[in-house]
C-alpha cells in the first residue's frame, strides 16, 4: 500500500495550532495574576492558533488525500486471441498499452461477441468471462458503468476474471456486443477526463472490430474465419 507523501505536510498547521492553543491555555491557567499585556498576547495567540488550524483544514479540502493503492493479486501477462487479424492485434496492443501507462488501470479485459479478445496487465487465474448482471446491463444499455469502490458493491463477485483485490472497475461498451473491463489498484481513482478518454479508445476499437468482421463475414465471429 502506498503512502501519501503530502499527508504530513497537510497536517502540520493543524498539529502546530493545536499545540500552540494547548500551551496558551496552560500558560493562562498557571499564571497567578493576569496582566493587561498578557491578555493582549493571549488574544493574539488565540487568533494565530485559529488561523493555523483553519489553514490545515482548508488544505485537507484543497489537497485531498489520494486514495491508497494496493498491489493487485495475480501475474503480469499479455494474452491475445490467436485467430485475430494482425491489424486488430496491433490495435488492441496499442490501446491497452496507452491505458496501462496513462491511467490507474492495472488490468484490462476486452470481451467481444462472446469471446475474450485480450487480457493484459495483472491477470487473474480465471480467464473465462461469464457476463453477470453488471456486464449484461452494459451490453444492453450501451452505457458505461464505473464501480468506484468494489468493496461496497455486492455485484463485484461477477468480476472473477480480474484480480481478487481490484479496487475499482470500469465497464466500457465496445460497439454492439462488446465491452472493455478495466481494473484499477485504487478506489475512486479514475477522473472524468480518464472516463472520456477510455470512451474514445473504446469507440476506436469498436470501429476497427466492426470493419474487420465486415471484411471477412458479417454473419460470423472472429474465430470462424477459415
Buried (B, 14 or more C-beta within 10 A) or exposed (E): EEEBEEEEEBEEBBEBBBEBBEEBBEEBEEEEEEEEEBEEEBEEBBEBBEEBBEBBBEBBEEEEEBBEBBEBEBEEEBEBBEEBBEEBBEBBBEBBEBBBEEBBBBBBBBBBBEBBBBBBBBBBEEEEBEBBEBBEBBBEEEEBBBBBBBEEBEBBEBBBBBBBBBBBBBBBBBBEBBBBBBBBBBBBBBEEEBBEBBBEBBBBBBEBBBEBBEEBEEEEBBEEBE
